[in-house]
Amino acid sequence: MHLIEIEGLAKSFGPIEAVRGVSFSVNRGEVLGFLGPNGAGKSTTMKMLAGFLTPTAGWARICGHDVVTDGLAARRRLGYLPEGAPAYPDMAAGDFLMFIARIRGYRGAEARRVVADAVARVELGAVFNQPIETLSKGFKRRVGLAQALLHDPDVLILDEPTDGLDPNQKHHVRELIAGMAQTKAIIISTHILEEVDAVCTRAMVIAGGRVLVDGTPAELEARSPYHHAVYVRTIGAVPDVIIAELTALPQVRRVEPSGRADDPGVYVLPSGDADTAAYVRHLFGLRGVTVAELRVERGRLDGVFRDITQAAA
């Protein structure tokens, strides 16, 4: 059984169609990166899935429970971190989490146990007794994440989970998500493309309220013109004669500079799926030019994202 199912989901606000017939499913063990420009319909889709908005059309299920007709059962299986992570600002972080635990049906020692576990998982111990309104944006975000994880749900919907976190905190949260991924179905809305590469098993691009692409991060990277491109740097500029010889190879589509004034390297872009690295090594060796660095690129998600969303604009 799919833990998350969405079929023909749509939402209109008057004449504005925010979401237009979105359909997909997520299985246990999958982490779906939900990508799109501002106003694409990501947060609206997630709010419908979480039961905060009623769809104009279509349906959504969590663990087999319809989010509209069987909403309470669906939300029991769901952990949701909304945009902005709203909380009661005058409550201490620990008191807020204990309040959430009681809402979830925990009492006494069991409530203290689940709160302590959530606090440890997101590293909130230092601010446990501090009012939420006095916390930094990063700590507020972690309080929101703790409440989403509190009851160990089968499904997690996380809207910008690392927003406001410093690099160390982002790394910790990504490790936490990766560690939970085996036993849950997780949707992450993010603008940080490196996050998709770090934790997601699937990536979905949405724009104008429609799903444009759904595939693995590797499949998205393969759309990039830099997929399998060879970056090569020599001591000083790459000789023009070698650039001309590389460009003449049938396996090479073009050669372009790195684009940085402090980087004399070039990118050798392949023609189709050609493996150009061996040809590049051979040619530089043949001409007696010392290679300081050579690497094969995976592809650039930012460029793929731009191409997909701009084409749909």
C-alpha positions in Angstrom: 0.0 0.0 0.0 1.2 3.5 -0.8 1.6 5.6 2.3 0.8 8.8 0.4 -1.7 8.8 -2.5 -2.8 11.9 -4.4 -5.1 11.8 -7.4 -6.3 14.8 -9.5 -5.7 17.2 -6.6 -6.8 20.8 -7.3 -7.3 24.0 -5.4 -8.7 27.3 -6.5 -8.9 30.6 -4.6 -11.6 32.4 -6.6 -10.2 32.8 -10.1 -6.7 31.7 -9.1 -5.9 28.0 -9.8 -3.1 27.3 -7.3 -3.0 23.6 -7.9 -4.2 21.9 -11.1 -4.7 18.2 -11.1 -1.7 17.0 -9.2 -1.3 13.2 -9.0 1.5 11.1 -7.4 2.2 8.5 -4.7 5.0 7.9 -2.2 6.0 4.6 -0.7 7.6 3.7 2.5 11.4 4.2 2.2 11.0 7.1 -0.3 12.0 10.7 0.3 10.4 13.0 -2.2 11.9 16.4 -2.9 9.1 18.8 -3.9 10.7 21.5 -5.9 9.3 24.6 -7.6 9.5 28.4 -7.8 7.6 30.6 -5.5 3.9 30.4 -6.1 4.2 27.0 -7.8 1.6 25.3 -5.6 4.0 23.3 -3.3 2.8 24.6 0.0 -0.9 24.5 -1.1 -0.5 20.9 -2.1 1.1 20.0 1.2 -1.6 21.9 3.2 -4.3 19.9 1.4 -2.4 16.6 2.1 -2.1 17.6 5.8 -5.8 18.5 6.0 -5.4 22.2 6.5 -7.1 23.0 3.2 -10.0 21.3 1.5 -9.3 20.4 -2.1 -11.5 21.9 -4.8 -11.2 18.6 -6.7 -9.4 15.3 -6.4 -8.5 13.3 -3.3 -5.6 12.5 -1.1 -5.0 9.6 1.3 -2.4 9.0 4.0 -1.9 5.3 4.9 -5.2 4.6 3.2 -7.2 7.3 5.1 -8.9 10.0 3.0 -7.7 13.4 4.4 -11.2 14.9 4.1 -13.6 12.1 4.9 -11.3 10.3 7.4 -9.1 13.2 8.4 -8.5 12.4 12.1 -7.2 8.9 11.2 -5.0 10.4 8.5 -3.5 13.0 10.8 -2.7 10.3 13.4 -0.3 8.8 10.9 1.1 12.2 9.9 3.9 14.5 11.1 3.7 18.0 9.5 6.1 20.8 9.6 4.4 23.8 8.0 6.0 26.8 6.5 7.1 29.2 9.3 6.6 26.5 12.0 3.9 28.3 14.0 3.9 27.7 17.7 2.7 29.4 20.9 5.5 32.1 21.4 5.0 32.6 25.1 5.4 28.8 25.9 8.8 27.3 26.7 10.0 24.9 24.0 9.7 21.9 26.4 6.2 23.0 27.6 5.0 23.3 24.0 6.3 19.8 23.1 4.6 18.4 26.2 1.4 20.1 25.1 1.7 18.5 21.7 2.4 15.1 23.3 -0.8 15.4 25.4 -2.8 16.3 22.2 -1.4 13.2 20.6 -2.7 11.1 23.5 0.4 10.6 25.5 0.3 10.8 29.3 2.7 10.7 32.3 6.0 8.9 31.8 5.2 8.0 28.2 4.7 11.7 27.4 8.0 12.6 29.0 9.7 9.8 27.1 8.5 10.9 23.6 9.3 14.6 24.4 12.8 13.7 25.6 13.4 11.5 22.5 12.3 14.3 20.1 14.4 16.9 22.0 17.4 14.6 21.7 16.9 13.9 18.0 16.8 17.6 17.0 19.2 18.8 19.7 16.9 21.1 21.6 18.3 20.5 25.1 20.0 23.9 25.4 16.7 25.8 24.9 14.3 23.4 26.5 13.1 25.9 29.2 13.4 29.0 27.0 10.3 30.8 25.7 9.8 30.1 22.0 9.5 33.8 21.2 13.1 34.4 22.3 14.6 31.6 20.2 16.6 32.1 17.0 14.9 31.3 13.7 16.9 28.0 13.5 15.8 26.9 17.0 12.2 27.8 16.3 12.5 25.6 13.2 13.8 22.7 15.2 11.0 23.1 17.7 8.6 22.7 14.8 10.5 19.7 13.5 10.4 18.1 17.0 6.6 18.3 17.2 6.3 16.7 13.8 8.5 13.8 14.9 7.0 13.4 18.4 4.6 10.5 17.7 7.0 8.7 15.3 4.5 8.9 12.3 4.6 6.8 9.2 4.4 9.9 7.0 6.3 13.2 7.3 5.5 16.3 5.3 8.2 18.9 5.9 7.9 22.4 4.3 11.5 23.9 4.1 12.8 21.8 7.1 16.3 23.4 7.1 15.1 27.0 6.6 17.0 29.3 9.0 19.5 26.6 10.1 23.2 27.1 10.1 25.4 24.7 8.0 26.0 22.3 11.0 22.3 22.2 11.9 21.4 21.6 8.2 23.8 18.7 8.1 22.3 17.2 11.3 18.7 17.5 10.1 19.6 15.9 6.7 21.3 13.0 8.6 18.1 12.7 10.8 15.9 12.6 7.7 18.1 10.1 6.0 18.1 7.9 9.1 14.3 7.9 9.3 13.8 7.3 5.5 13.8 3.5 5.7 10.6 3.3 7.7 8.6 6.3 6.5 7.3 8.1 3.5 8.7 11.7 3.5 7.9 14.7 1.4 10.3 17.7 1.6 9.6 21.0 0.1 12.8 22.9 -0.5 14.5 25.6 -2.5 17.9 24.2 -1.7 18.9 21.9 -4.5 21.8 20.4 -2.7 19.3 19.1 -0.2 17.7 17.0 -2.9 21.0 15.5 -3.7 21.8 14.9 0.0 18.6 13.2 1.2 16.0 12.6 -1.6 15.4 9.4 -3.5 13.0 11.2 -5.8 12.6 14.8 -7.1 9.4 16.3 -8.4 9.3 19.7 -10.1 6.0 21.6 -9.9 5.2 25.0 -11.6 1.9 26.7 -12.3 0.2 24.2 -10.1 1.2 21.2 -12.3 3.8 18.5 -11.9 6.3 18.9 -14.7 8.9 16.3 -13.8 9.0 13.3 -11.5 12.2 11.2 -11.3 15.3 10.4 -9.3 17.9 13.1 -8.6 20.2 11.2 -11.0 17.6 11.3 -13.8 17.2 15.1 -13.3 21.0 15.5 -13.4 21.1 13.6 -16.6 19.0 16.4 -18.2 21.9 18.8 -17.6 24.2 19.7 -20.5 27.0 19.2 -17.9 26.1 15.6 -17.2 29.3 13.6 -17.8 31.1 16.8 -18.8 34.9 16.7 -18.0 36.4 19.5 -16.1 40.2 19.8 -16.7 42.6 22.3 -15.3 46.3 22.7 -16.2 49.0 24.9 -14.7 48.1 28.1 -16.5 45.7 28.4 -19.3 44.8 25.3 -21.4 46.7 25.7 -24.7 44.5 26.9 -27.6 45.7 24.0 -29.8 44.4 21.5 -27.4 41.1 23.2 -27.1 40.8 23.1 -30.9 41.7 19.4 -31.0 39.1 18.6 -28.3 36.4 20.6 -30.1 37.2 18.6 -33.3 36.5 15.2 -31.6 33.2 13.7 -32.6 32.6 12.7 -28.9 32.7 16.4 -27.9 29.9 18.9 -28.3 31.8 21.9 -27.2 34.5 23.2 -24.9 33.8 26.2 -22.7 35.8 28.1 -20.0 35.0 27.7 -16.3 33.6 31.2 -16.3 35.7 32.3 -13.3 38.6 34.7 -13.6 40.6 32.8 -11.0 40.0 29.4 -12.6 41.8 28.7 -15.9 40.1 25.3 -16.3 37.7 24.3 -19.1 34.6 22.1 -19.4 34.6 19.5 -22.1 30.9 18.8 -22.8 30.2 15.4 -24.3 28.1 14.6 -27.4 25.3 12.4 -26.1 26.4 9.9 -23.6 30.0 9.7 -24.8 32.6 9.0 -22.1 35.0 11.8 -23.0 37.3 11.5 -19.9 39.6 8.9 -21.6 39.9 11.0 -24.7 40.8 14.1 -22.7 43.4 12.2 -20.6 44.9 10.7 -23.8 45.1 14.0 -25.7 46.7 15.9 -22.8 49.2 13.1 -22.3 50.0 13.0 -26.0 50.7 16.7 -26.1 52.9 16.5 -22.9 50.6 19.0 -20.9 50.5 18.3 -17.2 46.9 18.1 -15.8 46.5 19.6 -12.4 42.9 18.5 -11.9 40.4 16.3 -13.9 37.0 15.3 -12.8 33.7 14.1 -14.4 30.6 16.2 -13.6 27.3 14.7 -12.5 25.2 17.5 -13.8 23.8 20.7 -12.4 20.4 20.6 -10.8 20.1 24.4 -10.7 20.4 24.6 -14.4 17.9 21.8 -15.0 15.5 23.4 -12.5 15.7 26.7 -14.4 15.2 25.1 -17.8 12.2 23.1 -16.7 10.4 25.9 -14.8 11.2 28.7 -17.4 9.9 26.5 -20.2 6.6 26.2 -18.4 6.3 29.9 -17.6 
